[in-house]
Amino acid sequence: MEIFHPYATTQIKRVAALNCRFAHYTNAEAAIKILQSREVWMRSSSCMVDFREIEYGLECLSEAYEGTEGSKLKKLLDEVASGFVDAFQGLFNAWIPHFRDQTYLTCFSEHDPEEDQFGRLSMWRAFGTAIRVALVFNNKPFLSSSNALSVYSSPVGYFSRSQFQAEFARVVAGVESEQGFLRERGKEDVMAYLFQAFKMSALCTKHPGFHEEKEWRVIHSPTQEPSERVLCHTEVIGGVPQPVYKIPLRNFPDEGLEGVEVPELLDRIIIGPTEYPWAVYQAFKQVLTAAGVPDAGKKIIVSDIPLRHL
């Protein structure tokens, strides 16, 4: 991880040290469905609000790989194992269409303590006139090392093209300094790690103009790593029929995944600006009580942040 994912490793350590929580900003209807069904939906990357996000990551990656640092990386990798680069390029290029069309994800934001009462204004604005809700989750499942669901979390890197080049150079420096260790691991192992590094850089790179989102992504790649527990269903969202993969909010302690069930996962609910705060509060209180959350009413905060509709 430290060789191939230096940025993500740094962010994971930071979040763990701060005991940072994660917020899922959504509308009230979707939040109710999550809590009642004990499922979180993942949508295709092709249905994202900004469908060019993955293209931006792929462009940054291509520029870095074809540049000076990329040439250096190729030389180092062929020294680790003969023929490495040709084999890797064929493998990775074959999977690029799957990244665009067969990657499913859901998004969260790092939640700061000062946002406990009000939420984040920029995130409330993203949902127009809908009744907005933030589900604030504890971090244990996000930081767990588990293959129980074949679903993985990653911080988003907000990089300009030059900043991406600098992060790419960190990976190259790691490969160079640990070349002996990588030779010991063998060609297939190193190729698997590099593939994941390139894949995640494509899927989790955004323009720095979005940095205030502090986003993390939870990602599933069913064509690459299918799961019998994360199932596909057809749903209609905003009038658009589409495949959706559903993460069960269920613990698998024998496989290293805990803290996922609603009573332990949920830190609080923040109800965003609305004309009906009392009705929404009562509805979520009933849903949380049915989900087995003790003292459900204490988990619900009504944000009084003023928000004008333009």
Stockholm file with secondary structure:
# STOCKHOLM 1.0

chainA/1-310         MEIFHPYATTQIKRVAALNCRFAHYTNAEAAIKILQSREVWMRSSSCMVDFREIEYGLECLSEAYEGTEGSKLKKLLDEVASGFVDAFQGLFNAWIPHFRDQTYLTCFSEHDPEEDQFGRLSMWRAFGTAIRVALVFNNKPFLSSSNALSVYSSPVGYFSRSQFQAEFARVVAGVESEQGFLRERGKEDVMAYLFQAFKMSALCTKHPGFHEEKEWRVIHSPTQEPSERVLCHTEVIGGVPQPVYKIPLRNFPDEGLEGVEVPELLDRIIIGPTEYPWAVYQAFKQVLTAAGVPDAGKKIIVSDIPLRHL
#=GR chainA/1-310 SS CTTTCHHHHHHHHHHHHHTCEEEEEEEHHHHHHHHHHTEEEEEEGGGSSSTTHHHHHHHHHHHHHTSHHHHHHHHHHHHHSTTHHHHHHHHHHHHHHHHHHSCEEEEEEEECGGGTTTCCHHHHHTTTTSCEEEEEECSHHHHCCCCSSSEEEEECEECCHHHHHHHHHHHHHHHHHTHHHHHHHCHHHHHHHHHHHHHHHHHSEECGGGGGGCEEEEEECTTTSCCSSSEEEEEEETTEEEEEEEEECCCBGGGTBCSCSHHHHEEEEEECSCSCHHHHHHHHHHHHHHTTCTTGGGGEEECCCCCCCC
#=GC SS_cons         CTTTCHHHHHHHHHHHHHTCEEEEEEEHHHHHHHHHHTEEEEEEGGGSSSTTHHHHHHHHHHHHHTSHHHHHHHHHHHHHSTTHHHHHHHHHHHHHHHHHHSCEEEEEEEECGGGTTTCCHHHHHTTTTSCEEEEEECSHHHHCCCCSSSEEEEECEECCHHHHHHHHHHHHHHHHHTHHHHHHHCHHHHHHHHHHHHHHHHHSEECGGGGGGCEEEEEECTTTSCCSSSEEEEEEETTEEEEEEEEECCCBGGGTBCSCSHHHHEEEEEECSCSCHHHHHHHHHHHHHHTTCTTGGGGEEECCCCCCCC
//
